[in-house]
């Protein structure tokens, strides 16, 4: 989980967001869509932050996450709980990615990280390969633009 505390001059944005990047969700679309839901702390509960987006937009994004992944409202609620009492951050879940090249592929390890934190790669996406090598032309200009948008 990366921090999402951004300081712009005298302003500070504290975000608690869950987003989702999926190949199947974006299949046959001209523009990549990333459903994002931002939460705020209301008493002891995390609620959808209506200052960031409308309730309808949040529900649409949650429905997309639930439809195109194995995640349901309980799993999402569990992950939102990881923000803690005063925590901020962004959780990005990448779903349904497969081969990226001839000599390597992404491999999903479904084991949960909290069950065995000392285990290498548990709950992570690993690149299966015998050696580290450059991968020219793997990142398109569209993905670079998307990445810069995500980190702004």
C-alpha positions in Angstrom: 0.0 0.0 0.0 1.5 3.3 -1.0 0.9 6.5 0.8 -1.5 8.9 -0.8 -0.8 11.9 1.3 0.0 14.7 -1.2 1.0 18.2 -0.2 0.4 21.0 -2.7 1.6 24.2 -1.2 -0.6 24.8 1.9 -3.1 22.1 0.9 -3.0 18.5 1.9 -5.0 15.6 0.4 -5.5 12.5 2.5 -6.9 9.7 0.4 -8.1 6.2 1.2 -8.7 4.7 -2.2 -9.2 1.2 -3.7 -8.7 0.9 -7.5 -8.8 -2.0 -10.0 -6.9 -2.6 -13.2 -8.2 -5.5 -15.3 -7.6 -6.8 -18.7 -11.0 -8.3 -19.1 -12.8 -5.1 -17.8 -10.9 -3.1 -20.5 -11.2 -5.6 -23.3 -12.2 -4.0 -26.6 -12.2 -0.5 -25.1 -10.4 2.4 -26.8 -9.5 4.0 -23.4 -8.3 2.2 -20.3 -10.7 2.6 -17.4 -9.7 2.1 -13.8 -12.6 2.0 -11.3 -11.6 3.9 -8.2 -13.6 4.2 -4.9 -12.4 6.6 -2.3 -13.4 6.3 1.4 -13.4 8.6 4.4 -13.5 7.8 8.1 -16.9 8.5 9.6 -16.8 7.7 13.3 -15.7 4.1 13.5 -16.8 3.3 10.0 -15.2 3.8 6.5 -17.8 5.4 4.2 -17.7 6.3 0.5 -16.2 9.8 0.3 -18.9 11.8 -1.4 -16.6 14.9 -1.7 -14.5 12.9 -4.2 -17.3 11.2 -6.3 -21.0 10.7 -6.3 -22.6 7.7 -4.6 -23.8 6.5 -8.1 -20.2 6.7 -9.4 -18.9 4.8 -6.4 -21.6 2.1 -6.8 -20.8 1.8 -10.5 -17.1 1.3 -9.8 -17.7 -1.2 -6.9 -20.0 -3.1 -9.2 -17.3 -3.3 -11.9 -14.8 -4.5 -9.3 -17.2 -7.2 -8.1 -18.2 -8.3 -11.6 -14.7 -8.6 -13.2 -12.8 -10.0 -10.2 -13.2 -12.6 -7.4 -13.6 -9.7 -5.0 -16.9 -9.1 -3.2 -18.0 -6.5 -0.7 -16.5 -8.5 2.2 -13.1 -8.7 0.7 -13.2 -5.1 -0.3 -14.3 -4.1 3.2 -11.4 -6.2 4.7 -8.9 -4.3 2.4 -10.4 -0.9 3.3 -9.8 -1.9 7.0 -6.1 -2.1 6.3 -6.0 1.7 6.2 -6.2 1.7 10.0 -7.4 4.5 12.3 -5.5 7.4 10.8 -4.0 5.6 7.8 -4.1 6.8 4.2 -3.1 5.1 1.0 -4.0 3.7 -2.3 -4.6 0.0 -2.9 -4.4 -1.0 -6.6 -5.5 -4.6 -7.5 -4.3 -5.9 -10.9 -6.5 -8.7 -12.2 -6.5 -11.1 -15.1 -3.1 -10.4 -16.7 -1.4 -13.2 -18.5 1.5 -13.5 -21.1 3.5 -10.4 -21.9 6.2 -11.9 -24.1 7.7 -15.0 -25.7 10.2 -15.7 -23.0 8.4 -14.7 -19.8 4.9 -14.6 -18.3 3.2 -13.2 -15.3 2.3 -15.9 -12.7 -0.4 -15.2 -10.0 0.3 -16.8 -6.6 -3.1 -16.8 -4.9 -1.7 -17.4 -1.4 -2.5 -14.5 1.0 0.4 -12.4 2.2 -1.0 -12.2 5.8 -0.9 -16.0 6.2 2.8 -16.3 5.7 4.5 -12.9 5.5 8.0 -14.4 5.5 7.2 -16.5 2.3 8.7 -15.1 -0.9 6.1 -13.8 -3.3 3.0 -14.9 -1.4 -0.1 -13.1 -2.8 1.9 -11.4 -5.4 2.4 -11.4 -9.2 5.7 -12.9 -10.1 7.6 -12.8 -13.5 8.6 -16.3 -14.4 12.0 -16.0 -16.0 15.5 -17.5 -15.7 17.4 -14.2 -15.8 16.7 -10.5 -15.6 16.7 -8.8 -19.0 15.4 -5.6 -20.6 12.0 -5.8 -22.2 11.9 -3.2 -25.0 8.6 -2.0 -26.3 6.7 -3.6 -23.4 5.3 -0.3 -22.2 3.4 1.7 -24.7 3.0 5.4 -24.6 -0.7 5.0 -23.5 0.5 3.0 -20.5 3.1 5.6 -19.7 0.5 8.4 -19.8 -1.8 6.3 -17.6 1.0 5.7 -15.1 1.7 9.4 -14.9 -2.0 10.1 -14.4 -2.2 7.5 -11.6 0.7 9.1 -9.7 -0.3 12.8 -10.0 
